[in-house]
Amino acid sequence: MAAVKAAKTIPPKVSKRSRPLPAAIAAPIPAGRNSVRIIGGSWRGRRIGFPDLPGLRPTPDRVRETLFNWLQSVVPDARCLDLFAGSGALGLEALSRGAHEVVFVDQAVAAARSLREQLKRLGATTRAQVVEMGAKRYLGSSAAPFDLVFVDPPFGQQALPLYLPLLADGFWVKPGGLVYLECERAAGTPALPAGWELLKSKSAGEVGYHLARATASNKQ
């Protein structure tokens, strides 16, 4: 009796649509309460997600648009510090618009993890660093000064009077560098360290936002 040949097994055809997308072009994050939109630059229109944490309050779109209009000639190739990074909206906007490097600082584990995920998704891990640390501790260390610093602490803590002197005394801002400050509108214009000058000051809703220049080093 002749042997029966086993049927040839043909592997199923894999649809291209079923293959996972690379991290840098992964499925977009849908609009929602815990996401914000990048306004300009190479990632314009991309949404970034962030965790639901107490006090985490991304800078509103309207305010970011005005801010980056102020900074349009400064951001390209700048080295930036995003203190109290939270969602990372300010630092990611800067990267989208051509910043050379952004250091994101936040003490919340969930916020730092989310930032690392967003940077991987955007393909920007080589241009950024996420530091999981409190702002006061970070400013007590040493590092090369920055061209541009974003300071947007949680509202209700009266934090600017504490952290602005640390920035100035620690030489964290290059002479001529810029510092963005955000606080409650009711708090008024923040007092600046010696050697700094106020360039811009506006408000939108409950938010007061300001731009200062470090005109001189405090080094004796």
N, C-alpha and C positions, 0 to 999 in steps of 0.2 A: 504494500500500500504506500502510495507516495506521501511524503511528508507535507504537511500543510504549512505554507509560509506565513509567518507572523505579519499581521498588518502593519504597514509603515506608519509610525506615529509622526504626525505633522504638528510642530509647535504652533500654538495659536498666534495669530498676527496681532502685534501690539499696536494699538492706535497711537499716533503721535500725541493726541490730546490727553492720553492717560499718563504720559511721562511727566515727572515733576519738573517744575520750572526752576532754573538756577536761582540762587538766593537773591541776586541783584535785580531780577525781574520777576520776583514772586508775585502772587496775586495781590492786588491793591487792598489796602485796609479800607473798609467801608466807612462812610461818614457816620458819626455818632457822638455821644457825649464825651467819650474818652479818646478823641482823636482831633488833630488839628491839621490844617492844610499848609503846605509850604507855598509861599506866595510868589517867589521869583527865582530865577536862576535855572540851572540844569535840571532840578527836580521840581520845577514849578507844577503845581496841581497835585503832587503826591501827598497822600495823607500819612501821618505818623500817629501811632497809637501810644497811649501811656496808661499806667496803672491808676486805679482809684485809691488815692492816698489823701489823708487829711492835709489841707493847706496847699495841695498841688493845684496851681491855677495858671495855666499857660497864658502868656501875653496875648491879648485879643488881636485878631487879624488886622483890624483898623490901625491899632497902635504899631504893630510890626511893620505894616506897610509904610507908615510915616517914618518910623525909625530907620528903616533901610533905605529910604529916600535920602535921609540925612547922611547915611554912611556909604552911599553908592561909590564914592571915589576912594573909600578907605578899606573896604572889606577885601577886595582882590589881593591875594598874596599875604594877607595879614595873619599874624599869630594871635589867636583869641582865647580868652578864658570865659567860660560860662559857669559862673558861681551860682549855687542854688539851682542847678540845671533843671531839675524836675522833668518835664516832658522833653526837654532838649530843643524846644521850638526855636529859641534864639540862635543857639550854636549850629543847629542843622540848617537854618536859613542862611547863616553865614557860610557854611560849607557849600551849600547849593549855589551861592553867589561868588564862589572862587576863593574863599579863605584858604590859606596854606595849611593851617592846622587849628584845631579847636580842642581844648582840654575841658571836659565836662566834669564838674564836681558836685556830688550829691551824696548825702549820708544814708539815704534810704536804699536798702538792698533791692527792693522791687523796682525802684526808679533806675538804679544803675544797671540792673539786668535788662530792663526794657530798652535803655539807651544802647547797650551793646547789640541787642537784637535789631534795632532800627539801623544802626550803622552797618551791620552785616547785610541786611536787606538792601540797603542803598549802595553797597559796594564801597564803603568809605572807611573801612577799618584802618587803613594805612595813613589816613589824614587826621585821625582823632584818637584821643585817649580818654577813658572813663575812669575817674578816681572816686572810689566809694569811701568817702570821708566827710566829716563835718567841715564846714567852711572855715571856722575858727582854727581848727587843727591844721587844715591845709595851708592857711595863710601864715601859720607859725613855722612852716618849713621854708625851704629856699628853692628858687627856680629862676630861670631867665625871665626877664620882664616881658610883658605882652604889649602888642600894639593896640588891642581893643579888649575891654573887659565888660561883661554883662553882669549886673548885680540886681537880681530880682528876687528878694527873699519873700517868704510867706508873709501875708498881711497880718497885722495885729501884734507884731513882735517888736516894733520900733528898732529894727535891726540895723538900719543904715548908719546911725551914729556910732555903732560899735565897729562895723566892718570897714567903713571908709578910712578911718585912721590906720587900720591894719594894712589896707592896700597901699596907702601912701608911705607909711613908715617901713614897710617891707620891700619897697621899690618894685612892686609888682607891675607897675605901669611905666612904660618908657616915657621919657620926657617928650611931650607932644602927643602922647597916646591919648585915646579917648575912653571914657567910662560911661556906660549907660546905666541909669538909676531908675528903678520903678518902685513906687510905694502907693499908699492910699492917697487919694486926692486931698482928703482932709488934713493930711500931715504937712501939706505945703511943700515949698522948695527945700530940699535937704541942705543942711550946713555942709560946706565943702572943706577939705583939709587945706592948709596953707599951701600956696603954689598951684592950686587948681582954679580954673575959671569955668563959669556956667556958660554954655553955648546956646542951648535950646531948652525950652520948658513948655510942656503942654499937658492937657488933661483930656480924658475921654471917659465919660461915665464916672465910675468911682476910682479910676486909675489916674495917678499923676506920673508923668514920665519925663525924664530929663537927660540931657547929654552934657558932660563936662570934659574938659581937657586938662591933663596934668601938664602944666606949663613949665614946671621946674622940678628937679629932684630935691627931696628933703635931706639928702645926704649932706652932712656937715663937712 
